[in-house]
Amino acid sequence: MELTDIQIRLRESIAESGIAQKELARQVGVSPQTISKYMKKDIFPALDTFAKLCKALDVSSDFILGLKAY
Protein backbone atom coordinates (compact mmCIF):
# COMPACT_ATOMS: atom_id res chain seq x y z
CA MET A 1 0.00 0.00 0.00
CA GLU A 2 1.45 3.33 -1.08
CA LEU A 3 1.17 6.28 1.27
CA THR A 4 -0.41 9.50 0.08
CA ASP A 5 1.40 12.82 0.31
CA ILE A 6 -0.82 13.68 3.29
CA GLN A 7 0.29 10.60 5.23
CA ILE A 8 3.92 11.29 4.34
CA ARG A 9 3.71 14.88 5.60
CA LEU A 10 1.88 13.71 8.72
CA ARG A 11 4.58 11.11 9.44
CA GLU A 12 7.32 13.68 8.88
CA SER A 13 5.61 16.20 11.14
CA ILE A 14 5.23 13.65 13.92
CA ALA A 15 8.88 12.61 13.61
CA GLU A 16 10.09 16.22 13.58
CA SER A 17 7.93 17.18 16.57
CA GLY A 18 9.68 14.72 18.86
CA ILE A 19 6.32 13.91 20.46
CA ALA A 20 5.78 10.22 21.18
CA GLN A 21 2.70 8.69 19.53
CA LYS A 22 1.25 7.92 22.95
CA GLU A 23 1.57 11.55 24.05
CA LEU A 24 0.25 12.84 20.74
CA ALA A 25 -2.74 10.53 21.06
CA ARG A 26 -3.40 11.84 24.57
CA GLN A 27 -3.24 15.45 23.39
CA VAL A 28 -5.55 14.79 20.46
CA GLY A 29 -7.98 12.56 22.36
CA VAL A 30 -7.58 9.34 20.39
CA SER A 31 -5.79 6.03 21.00
CA PRO A 32 -2.16 5.48 19.98
CA GLN A 33 -3.46 2.82 17.57
CA THR A 34 -5.59 5.46 15.86
CA ILE A 35 -2.55 7.70 15.38
CA SER A 36 -0.78 4.71 13.84
CA LYS A 37 -3.71 4.14 11.48
CA TYR A 38 -3.60 7.79 10.37
CA MET A 39 0.05 7.32 9.42
CA LYS A 40 -0.57 4.01 7.62
CA LYS A 41 -3.47 5.30 5.50
CA ASP A 42 -6.07 3.04 7.09
CA ILE A 43 -8.18 6.03 8.12
CA PHE A 44 -8.15 9.81 7.94
CA PRO A 45 -9.02 11.89 11.02
CA ALA A 46 -12.28 13.75 11.39
CA LEU A 47 -11.89 17.49 10.83
CA ASP A 48 -11.93 18.36 14.54
CA THR A 49 -9.30 15.69 15.24
CA PHE A 50 -7.26 16.87 12.27
CA ALA A 51 -7.27 20.41 13.70
CA LYS A 52 -6.08 19.06 17.07
CA LEU A 53 -3.31 17.08 15.35
CA CYS A 54 -2.07 20.17 13.54
CA LYS A 55 -2.13 22.19 16.74
CA ALA A 56 -0.30 19.51 18.75
CA LEU A 57 2.32 19.18 16.01
CA ASP A 58 2.57 22.96 15.54
CA VAL A 59 2.04 22.71 11.78
CA SER A 60 -0.55 24.31 9.55
CA SER A 61 -3.33 22.27 8.06
CA ASP A 62 -2.34 23.78 4.70
CA PHE A 63 1.07 22.14 5.03
CA ILE A 64 -0.33 18.69 5.88
CA LEU A 65 -2.82 18.96 3.02
CA GLY A 66 -0.08 20.07 0.63
CA LEU A 67 -1.56 23.48 -0.05
CA LYS A 68 1.63 25.32 0.92
CA ALA A 69 5.20 24.58 1.95
CA TYR A 70 6.15 24.46 5.62
PDB file with one MODEL, atoms N, CA, C and O in Angstrom:
MODEL        1
ATOM      1  N   MET A   1       0.841  -1.175   0.000  1.00  0.00           N
ATOM      2  CA  MET A   1       0.000   0.000   0.000  1.00  0.00           C
ATOM      3  C   MET A   1       0.892   1.245   0.000  1.00  0.00           C
ATOM      4  O   MET A   1       1.767   1.399   0.852  1.00  0.00           O
ATOM      5  N   GLU A   2       0.655   2.111  -0.953  1.00  0.00           N
ATOM      6  CA  GLU A   2       1.449   3.334  -1.077  1.00  0.00           C
ATOM      7  C   GLU A   2       0.818   4.455  -0.248  1.00  0.00           C
ATOM      8  O   GLU A   2      -0.396   4.652  -0.265  1.00  0.00           O
ATOM      9  N   LEU A   3       1.656   5.171   0.465  1.00  0.00           N
ATOM     10  CA  LEU A   3       1.170   6.281   1.269  1.00  0.00           C
ATOM     11  C   LEU A   3       0.873   7.489   0.386  1.00  0.00           C
ATOM     12  O   LEU A   3       1.533   7.710  -0.630  1.00  0.00           O
ATOM     13  N   THR A   4      -0.121   8.259   0.786  1.00  0.00           N
ATOM     14  CA  THR A   4      -0.413   9.503   0.084  1.00  0.00           C
ATOM     15  C   THR A   4       0.528  10.590   0.593  1.00  0.00           C
ATOM     16  O   THR A   4       1.196  10.421   1.614  1.00  0.00           O
ATOM     17  N   ASP A   5       0.571  11.687  -0.118  1.00  0.00           N
ATOM     18  CA  ASP A   5       1.396  12.817   0.312  1.00  0.00           C
ATOM     19  C   ASP A   5       0.969  13.307   1.693  1.00  0.00           C
ATOM     20  O   ASP A   5       1.808  13.733   2.487  1.00  0.00           O
ATOM     21  N   ILE A   6      -0.327  13.249   1.983  1.00  0.00           N
ATOM     22  CA  ILE A   6      -0.818  13.685   3.289  1.00  0.00           C
ATOM     23  C   ILE A   6      -0.236  12.810   4.393  1.00  0.00           C
ATOM     24  O   ILE A   6       0.243  13.328   5.403  1.00  0.00           O
ATOM     25  N   GLN A   7      -0.271  11.496   4.215  1.00  0.00           N
ATOM     26  CA  GLN A   7       0.288  10.603   5.231  1.00  0.00           C
ATOM     27  C   GLN A   7       1.802  10.807   5.375  1.00  0.00           C
ATOM     28  O   GLN A   7       2.340  10.734   6.480  1.00  0.00           O
ATOM     29  N   ILE A   8       2.469  11.058   4.275  1.00  0.00           N
ATOM     30  CA  ILE A   8       3.921  11.292   4.344  1.00  0.00           C
ATOM     31  C   ILE A   8       4.210  12.555   5.145  1.00  0.00           C
ATOM     32  O   ILE A   8       5.080  12.553   6.016  1.00  0.00           O
ATOM     33  N   ARG A   9       3.481  13.642   4.852  1.00  0.00           N
ATOM     34  CA  ARG A   9       3.709  14.883   5.605  1.00  0.00           C
ATOM     35  C   ARG A   9       3.319  14.729   7.067  1.00  0.00           C
ATOM     36  O   ARG A   9       3.962  15.306   7.944  1.00  0.00           O
ATOM     37  N   LEU A  10       2.279  13.960   7.337  1.00  0.00           N
ATOM     38  CA  LEU A  10       1.883  13.709   8.724  1.00  0.00           C
ATOM     39  C   LEU A  10       2.981  12.933   9.454  1.00  0.00           C
ATOM     40  O   LEU A  10       3.361  13.293  10.568  1.00  0.00           O
ATOM     41  N   ARG A  11       3.480  11.890   8.839  1.00  0.00           N
ATOM     42  CA  ARG A  11       4.577  11.106   9.437  1.00  0.00           C
ATOM     43  C   ARG A  11       5.795  11.984   9.706  1.00  0.00           C
ATOM     44  O   ARG A  11       6.386  11.924  10.784  1.00  0.00           O
ATOM     45  N   GLU A  12       6.165  12.796   8.725  1.00  0.00           N
ATOM     46  CA  GLU A  12       7.323  13.678   8.881  1.00  0.00           C
ATOM     47  C   GLU A  12       7.106  14.675  10.014  1.00  0.00           C
ATOM     48  O   GLU A  12       8.019  14.942  10.795  1.00  0.00           O
ATOM     49  N   SER A  13       5.908  15.218  10.102  1.00  0.00           N
ATOM     50  CA  SER A  13       5.605  16.205  11.143  1.00  0.00           C
ATOM     51  C   SER A  13       5.660  15.569  12.528  1.00  0.00           C
ATOM     52  O   SER A  13       6.139  16.184  13.481  1.00  0.00           O
ATOM     53  N   ILE A  14       5.172  14.346  12.635  1.00  0.00           N
ATOM     54  CA  ILE A  14       5.233  13.647  13.923  1.00  0.00           C
ATOM     55  C   ILE A  14       6.685  13.378  14.299  1.00  0.00           C
ATOM     56  O   ILE A  14       7.086  13.597  15.442  1.00  0.00           O
ATOM     57  N   ALA A  15       7.462  12.908  13.347  1.00  0.00           N
ATOM     58  CA  ALA A  15       8.877  12.615  13.612  1.00  0.00           C
ATOM     59  C   ALA A  15       9.630  13.885  14.010  1.00  0.00           C
ATOM     60  O   ALA A  15      10.418  13.871  14.956  1.00  0.00           O
ATOM     61  N   GLU A  16       9.392  14.968  13.296  1.00  0.00           N
ATOM     62  CA  GLU A  16      10.091  16.220  13.582  1.00  0.00           C
ATOM     63  C   GLU A  16       9.653  16.851  14.895  1.00  0.00           C
ATOM     64  O   GLU A  16      10.421  17.592  15.510  1.00  0.00           O
ATOM     65  N   SER A  17       8.437  16.571  15.331  1.00  0.00           N
ATOM     66  CA  SER A  17       7.928  17.175  16.567  1.00  0.00           C
ATOM     67  C   SER A  17       8.612  16.612  17.807  1.00  0.00           C
ATOM     68  O   SER A  17       8.718  17.288  18.831  1.00  0.00           O
ATOM     69  N   GLY A  18       9.075  15.368  17.703  1.00  0.00           N
ATOM     70  CA  GLY A  18       9.681  14.721  18.861  1.00  0.00           C
ATOM     71  C   GLY A  18       8.665  14.234  19.879  1.00  0.00           C
ATOM     72  O   GLY A  18       9.041  13.746  20.944  1.00  0.00           O
ATOM     73  N   ILE A  19       7.390  14.358  19.567  1.00  0.00           N
ATOM     74  CA  ILE A  19       6.325  13.908  20.462  1.00  0.00           C
ATOM     75  C   ILE A  19       6.085  12.419  20.228  1.00  0.00           C
ATOM     76  O   ILE A  19       5.921  11.985  19.088  1.00  0.00           O
ATOM     77  N   ALA A  20       6.067  11.648  21.293  1.00  0.00           N
ATOM     78  CA  ALA A  20       5.780  10.218  21.183  1.00  0.00           C
ATOM     79  C   ALA A  20       4.323  10.029  20.748  1.00  0.00           C
ATOM     80  O   ALA A  20       3.456  10.835  21.086  1.00  0.00           O
ATOM     81  N   GLN A  21       4.068   8.962  19.999  1.00  0.00           N
ATOM     82  CA  GLN A  21       2.704   8.691  19.531  1.00  0.00           C
ATOM     83  C   GLN A  21       1.723   8.620  20.683  1.00  0.00           C
ATOM     84  O   GLN A  21       0.590   9.086  20.563  1.00  0.00           O
ATOM     85  N   LYS A  22       2.142   8.044  21.794  1.00  0.00           N
ATOM     86  CA  LYS A  22       1.246   7.916  22.946  1.00  0.00           C
ATOM     87  C   LYS A  22       0.868   9.288  23.484  1.00  0.00           C
ATOM     88  O   LYS A  22      -0.292   9.524  23.822  1.00  0.00           O
ATOM     89  N   GLU A  23       1.839  10.195  23.567  1.00  0.00           N
ATOM     90  CA  GLU A  23       1.569  11.549  24.046  1.00  0.00           C
ATOM     91  C   GLU A  23       0.735  12.326  23.040  1.00  0.00           C
ATOM     92  O   GLU A  23      -0.182  13.054  23.421  1.00  0.00           O
ATOM     93  N   LEU A  24       1.042  12.177  21.776  1.00  0.00           N
ATOM     94  CA  LEU A  24       0.250  12.837  20.739  1.00  0.00           C
ATOM     95  C   LEU A  24      -1.200  12.371  20.803  1.00  0.00           C
ATOM     96  O   LEU A  24      -2.124  13.180  20.717  1.00  0.00           O
ATOM     97  N   ALA A  25      -1.390  11.082  20.952  1.00  0.00           N
ATOM     98  CA  ALA A  25      -2.738  10.526  21.056  1.00  0.00           C
ATOM     99  C   ALA A  25      -3.481  11.120  22.254  1.00  0.00           C
ATOM    100  O   ALA A  25      -4.664  11.447  22.158  1.00  0.00           O
ATOM    101  N   ARG A  26      -2.778  11.257  23.379  1.00  0.00           N
ATOM    102  CA  ARG A  26      -3.395  11.836  24.571  1.00  0.00           C
ATOM    103  C   ARG A  26      -3.812  13.279  24.302  1.00  0.00           C
ATOM    104  O   ARG A  26      -4.917  13.685  24.662  1.00  0.00           O
ATOM    105  N   GLN A  27      -2.937  14.047  23.673  1.00  0.00           N
ATOM    106  CA  GLN A  27      -3.236  15.453  23.387  1.00  0.00           C
ATOM    107  C   GLN A  27      -4.414  15.612  22.428  1.00  0.00           C
ATOM    108  O   GLN A  27      -5.208  16.544  22.550  1.00  0.00           O
ATOM    109  N   VAL A  28      -4.512  14.698  21.485  1.00  0.00           N
ATOM    110  CA  VAL A  28      -5.550  14.786  20.460  1.00  0.00           C
ATOM    111  C   VAL A  28      -6.867  14.151  20.915  1.00  0.00           C
ATOM    112  O   VAL A  28      -7.939  14.503  20.424  1.00  0.00           O
ATOM    113  N   GLY A  29      -6.769  13.212  21.859  1.00  0.00           N
ATOM    114  CA  GLY A  29      -7.980  12.558  22.361  1.00  0.00           C
ATOM    115  C   GLY A  29      -8.356  11.296  21.613  1.00  0.00           C
ATOM    116  O   GLY A  29      -9.532  10.946  21.524  1.00  0.00           O
ATOM    117  N   VAL A  30      -7.354  10.608  21.073  1.00  0.00           N
ATOM    118  CA  VAL A  30      -7.577   9.335  20.391  1.00  0.00           C
ATOM    119  C   VAL A  30      -6.584   8.313  20.945  1.00  0.00           C
ATOM    120  O   VAL A  30      -5.708   8.663  21.736  1.00  0.00           O
ATOM    121  N   SER A  31      -6.717   7.068  20.536  1.00  0.00           N
ATOM    122  CA  SER A  31      -5.791   6.034  20.996  1.00  0.00           C
ATOM    123  C   SER A  31      -4.493   6.079  20.188  1.00  0.00           C
ATOM    124  O   SER A  31      -4.486   6.573  19.061  1.00  0.00           O
ATOM    125  N   PRO A  32      -3.402   5.570  20.751  1.00  0.00           N
ATOM    126  CA  PRO A  32      -2.160   5.482  19.976  1.00  0.00           C
ATOM    127  C   PRO A  32      -2.335   4.644  18.700  1.00  0.00           C
ATOM    128  O   PRO A  32      -1.690   4.913  17.686  1.00  0.00           O
ATOM    129  N   GLN A  33      -3.196   3.644  18.754  1.00  0.00           N
ATOM    130  CA  GLN A  33      -3.459   2.821  17.574  1.00  0.00           C
ATOM    131  C   GLN A  33      -4.112   3.653  16.462  1.00  0.00           C
ATOM    132  O   GLN A  33      -3.853   3.431  15.279  1.00  0.00           O
ATOM    133  N   THR A  34      -4.947   4.596  16.848  1.00  0.00           N
ATOM    134  CA  THR A  34      -5.593   5.457  15.862  1.00  0.00           C
ATOM    135  C   THR A  34      -4.561   6.352  15.186  1.00  0.00           C
ATOM    136  O   THR A  34      -4.605   6.547  13.972  1.00  0.00           O
ATOM    137  N   ILE A  35      -3.633   6.898  15.970  1.00  0.00           N
ATOM    138  CA  ILE A  35      -2.552   7.702  15.385  1.00  0.00           C
ATOM    139  C   ILE A  35      -1.783   6.856  14.375  1.00  0.00           C
ATOM    140  O   ILE A  35      -1.457   7.328  13.286  1.00  0.00           O
ATOM    141  N   SER A  36      -1.496   5.620  14.732  1.00  0.00           N
ATOM    142  CA  SER A  36      -0.784   4.711  13.836  1.00  0.00           C
ATOM    143  C   SER A  36      -1.570   4.493  12.547  1.00  0.00           C
ATOM    144  O   SER A  36      -0.990   4.466  11.462  1.00  0.00           O
ATOM    145  N   LYS A  37      -2.870   4.340  12.663  1.00  0.00           N
ATOM    146  CA  LYS A  37      -3.712   4.144  11.476  1.00  0.00           C
ATOM    147  C   LYS A  37      -3.702   5.378  10.579  1.00  0.00           C
ATOM    148  O   LYS A  37      -3.709   5.253   9.355  1.00  0.00           O
ATOM    149  N   TYR A  38      -3.685   6.573  11.179  1.00  0.00           N
ATOM    150  CA  TYR A  38      -3.601   7.792  10.370  1.00  0.00           C
ATOM    151  C   TYR A  38      -2.325   7.781   9.534  1.00  0.00           C
ATOM    152  O   TYR A  38      -2.335   8.196   8.375  1.00  0.00           O
ATOM    153  N   MET A  39      -1.244   7.313  10.114  1.00  0.00           N
ATOM    154  CA  MET A  39       0.046   7.324   9.416  1.00  0.00           C
ATOM    155  C   MET A  39       0.162   6.209   8.393  1.00  0.00           C
ATOM    156  O   MET A  39       0.978   6.298   7.476  1.00  0.00           O
ATOM    157  N   LYS A  40      -0.643   5.153   8.533  1.00  0.00           N
ATOM    158  CA  LYS A  40      -0.573   4.015   7.619  1.00  0.00           C
ATOM    159  C   LYS A  40      -1.666   4.029   6.562  1.00  0.00           C
ATOM    160  O   LYS A  40      -1.808   3.076   5.797  1.00  0.00           O
ATOM    161  N   LYS A  41      -2.441   5.115   6.518  1.00  0.00           N
ATOM    162  CA  LYS A  41      -3.471   5.304   5.499  1.00  0.00           C
ATOM    163  C   LYS A  41      -4.725   4.457   5.708  1.00  0.00           C
ATOM    164  O   LYS A  41      -5.573   4.396   4.817  1.00  0.00           O
ATOM    165  N   ASP A  42      -4.862   3.811   6.847  1.00  0.00           N
ATOM    166  CA  ASP A  42      -6.075   3.043   7.091  1.00  0.00           C
ATOM    167  C   ASP A  42      -7.294   3.954   7.234  1.00  0.00           C
ATOM    168  O   ASP A  42      -8.384   3.642   6.755  1.00  0.00           O
ATOM    169  N   ILE A  43      -7.083   5.080   7.900  1.00  0.00           N
ATOM    170  CA  ILE A  43      -8.178   6.028   8.119  1.00  0.00           C
ATOM    171  C   ILE A  43      -7.627   7.449   8.080  1.00  0.00           C
ATOM    172  O   ILE A  43      -6.424   7.666   8.228  1.00  0.00           O
ATOM    173  N   PHE A  44      -8.523   8.411   7.878  1.00  0.00           N
ATOM    174  CA  PHE A  44      -8.146   9.815   7.942  1.00  0.00           C
ATOM    175  C   PHE A  44      -8.933  10.434   9.090  1.00  0.00           C
ATOM    176  O   PHE A  44     -10.104  10.102   9.276  1.00  0.00           O
ATOM    177  N   PRO A  45      -8.314  11.329   9.867  1.00  0.00           N
ATOM    178  CA  PRO A  45      -9.016  11.889  11.022  1.00  0.00           C
ATOM    179  C   PRO A  45     -10.200  12.766  10.633  1.00  0.00           C
ATOM    180  O   PRO A  45     -10.229  13.381   9.566  1.00  0.00           O
ATOM    181  N   ALA A  46     -11.176  12.801  11.543  1.00  0.00           N
ATOM    182  CA  ALA A  46     -12.283  13.750  11.388  1.00  0.00           C
ATOM    183  C   ALA A  46     -11.695  15.162  11.432  1.00  0.00           C
ATOM    184  O   ALA A  46     -10.589  15.355  11.936  1.00  0.00           O
ATOM    185  N   LEU A  47     -12.416  16.133  10.918  1.00  0.00           N
ATOM    186  CA  LEU A  47     -11.888  17.493  10.835  1.00  0.00           C
ATOM    187  C   LEU A  47     -11.485  18.057  12.188  1.00  0.00           C
ATOM    188  O   LEU A  47     -10.443  18.703  12.295  1.00  0.00           O
ATOM    189  N   ASP A  48     -12.288  17.827  13.227  1.00  0.00           N
ATOM    190  CA  ASP A  48     -11.925  18.358  14.544  1.00  0.00           C
ATOM    191  C   ASP A  48     -10.659  17.687  15.075  1.00  0.00           C
ATOM    192  O   ASP A  48      -9.833  18.341  15.712  1.00  0.00           O
ATOM    193  N   THR A  49     -10.505  16.411  14.821  1.00  0.00           N
ATOM    194  CA  THR A  49      -9.299  15.694  15.241  1.00  0.00           C
ATOM    195  C   THR A  49      -8.107  16.144  14.411  1.00  0.00           C
ATOM    196  O   THR A  49      -7.001  16.278  14.936  1.00  0.00           O
ATOM    197  N   PHE A  50      -8.318  16.376  13.137  1.00  0.00           N
ATOM    198  CA  PHE A  50      -7.258  16.869  12.270  1.00  0.00           C
ATOM    199  C   PHE A  50      -6.743  18.221  12.770  1.00  0.00           C
ATOM    200  O   PHE A  50      -5.535  18.460  12.794  1.00  0.00           O
ATOM    201  N   ALA A  51      -7.657  19.096  13.166  1.00  0.00           N
ATOM    202  CA  ALA A  51      -7.269  20.407  13.699  1.00  0.00           C
ATOM    203  C   ALA A  51      -6.441  20.243  14.973  1.00  0.00           C
ATOM    204  O   ALA A  51      -5.452  20.950  15.170  1.00  0.00           O
ATOM    205  N   LYS A  52      -6.842  19.315  15.831  1.00  0.00           N
ATOM    206  CA  LYS A  52      -6.084  19.055  17.065  1.00  0.00           C
ATOM    207  C   LYS A  52      -4.702  18.494  16.760  1.00  0.00           C
ATOM    208  O   LYS A  52      -3.727  18.849  17.423  1.00  0.00           O
ATOM    209  N   LEU A  53      -4.612  17.626  15.766  1.00  0.00           N
ATOM    210  CA  LEU A  53      -3.314  17.079  15.352  1.00  0.00           C
ATOM    211  C   LEU A  53      -2.380  18.195  14.893  1.00  0.00           C
ATOM    212  O   LEU A  53      -1.221  18.257  15.303  1.00  0.00           O
ATOM    213  N   CYS A  54      -2.887  19.060  14.054  1.00  0.00           N
ATOM    214  CA  CYS A  54      -2.068  20.168  13.540  1.00  0.00           C
ATOM    215  C   CYS A  54      -1.602  21.064  14.681  1.00  0.00           C
ATOM    216  O   CYS A  54      -0.447  21.490  14.711  1.00  0.00           O
ATOM    217  N   LYS A  55      -2.494  21.347  15.608  1.00  0.00           N
ATOM    218  CA  LYS A  55      -2.128  22.194  16.744  1.00  0.00           C
ATOM    219  C   LYS A  55      -1.064  21.519  17.602  1.00  0.00           C
ATOM    220  O   LYS A  55      -0.076  22.152  17.973  1.00  0.00           O
ATOM    221  N   ALA A  56      -1.255  20.244  17.919  1.00  0.00           N
ATOM    222  CA  ALA A  56      -0.296  19.511  18.749  1.00  0.00           C
ATOM    223  C   ALA A  56       1.069  19.417  18.076  1.00  0.00           C
ATOM    224  O   ALA A  56       2.101  19.450  18.746  1.00  0.00           O
ATOM    225  N   LEU A  57       1.071  19.301  16.759  1.00  0.00           N
ATOM    226  CA  LEU A  57       2.321  19.179  16.006  1.00  0.00           C
ATOM    227  C   LEU A  57       2.909  20.534  15.617  1.00  0.00           C
ATOM    228  O   LEU A  57       4.020  20.614  15.094  1.00  0.00           O
ATOM    229  N   ASP A  58       2.152  21.588  15.877  1.00  0.00           N
ATOM    230  CA  ASP A  58       2.573  22.957  15.543  1.00  0.00           C
ATOM    231  C   ASP A  58       2.871  23.102  14.053  1.00  0.00           C
ATOM    232  O   ASP A  58       3.887  23.673  13.657  1.00  0.00           O
ATOM    233  N   VAL A  59       1.957  22.571  13.236  1.00  0.00           N
ATOM    234  CA  VAL A  59       2.043  22.713  11.784  1.00  0.00           C
ATOM    235  C   VAL A  59       0.695  23.206  11.267  1.00  0.00           C
ATOM    236  O   VAL A  59      -0.336  23.012  11.911  1.00  0.00           O
ATOM    237  N   SER A  60       0.714  23.837  10.116  1.00  0.00           N
ATOM    238  CA  SER A  60      -0.547  24.309   9.548  1.00  0.00           C
ATOM    239  C   SER A  60      -1.252  23.168   8.822  1.00  0.00           C
ATOM    240  O   SER A  60      -0.627  22.245   8.300  1.00  0.00           O
ATOM    241  N   SER A  61      -2.555  23.268   8.812  1.00  0.00           N
ATOM    242  CA  SER A  61      -3.333  22.273   8.061  1.00  0.00           C
ATOM    243  C   SER A  61      -3.004  22.383   6.575  1.00  0.00           C
ATOM    244  O   SER A  61      -3.015  21.380   5.862  1.00  0.00           O
ATOM    245  N   ASP A  62      -2.712  23.588   6.108  1.00  0.00           N
ATOM    246  CA  ASP A  62      -2.335  23.781   4.704  1.00  0.00           C
ATOM    247  C   ASP A  62      -1.088  22.977   4.354  1.00  0.00           C
ATOM    248  O   ASP A  62      -0.990  22.424   3.259  1.00  0.00           O
ATOM    249  N   PHE A  63      -0.136  22.912   5.281  1.00  0.00           N
ATOM    250  CA  PHE A  63       1.074  22.136   5.031  1.00  0.00           C
ATOM    251  C   PHE A  63       0.742  20.648   4.916  1.00  0.00           C
ATOM    252  O   PHE A  63       1.149  19.993   3.956  1.00  0.00           O
ATOM    253  N   ILE A  64       0.006  20.113   5.890  1.00  0.00           N
ATOM    254  CA  ILE A  64      -0.333  18.686   5.876  1.00  0.00           C
ATOM    255  C   ILE A  64      -1.110  18.336   4.604  1.00  0.00           C
ATOM    256  O   ILE A  64      -0.893  17.283   4.005  1.00  0.00           O
ATOM    257  N   LEU A  65      -2.007  19.219   4.205  1.00  0.00           N
ATOM    258  CA  LEU A  65      -2.820  18.964   3.017  1.00  0.00           C
ATOM    259  C   LEU A  65      -2.078  19.248   1.712  1.00  0.00           C
ATOM    260  O   LEU A  65      -2.593  18.971   0.628  1.00  0.00           O
ATOM    261  N   GLY A  66      -0.870  19.799   1.817  1.00  0.00           N
ATOM    262  CA  GLY A  66      -0.081  20.065   0.625  1.00  0.00           C
ATOM    263  C   GLY A  66      -0.454  21.334  -0.104  1.00  0.00           C
ATOM    264  O   GLY A  66      -0.124  21.497  -1.279  1.00  0.00           O
ATOM    265  N   LEU A  67      -1.141  22.241   0.582  1.00  0.00           N
ATOM    266  CA  LEU A  67      -1.561  23.484  -0.052  1.00  0.00           C
ATOM    267  C   LEU A  67      -0.483  24.556  -0.020  1.00  0.00           C
ATOM    268  O   LEU A  67      -0.518  25.501  -0.808  1.00  0.00           O
ATOM    269  N   LYS A  68       0.485  24.409   0.900  1.00  0.00           N
ATOM    270  CA  LYS A  68       1.631  25.318   0.920  1.00  0.00           C
ATOM    271  C   LYS A  68       2.803  24.651   1.623  1.00  0.00           C
ATOM    272  O   LYS A  68       2.622  23.716   2.403  1.00  0.00           O
ATOM    273  N   ALA A  69       3.985  25.131   1.344  1.00  0.00           N
ATOM    274  CA  ALA A  69       5.201  24.577   1.946  1.00  0.00           C
ATOM    275  C   ALA A  69       5.280  24.983   3.405  1.00  0.00           C
ATOM    276  O   ALA A  69       4.687  25.982   3.811  1.00  0.00           O
ATOM    277  N   TYR A  70       6.008  24.214   4.186  1.00  0.00           N
ATOM    278  CA  TYR A  70       6.146  24.465   5.618  1.00  0.00           C
ATOM    279  C   TYR A  70       6.963  25.677   5.891  1.00  0.00           C
ATOM    280  O   TYR A  70       7.176  26.029   7.051  1.00  0.00           O
TER     281      TYR A  70
ENDMDL
END
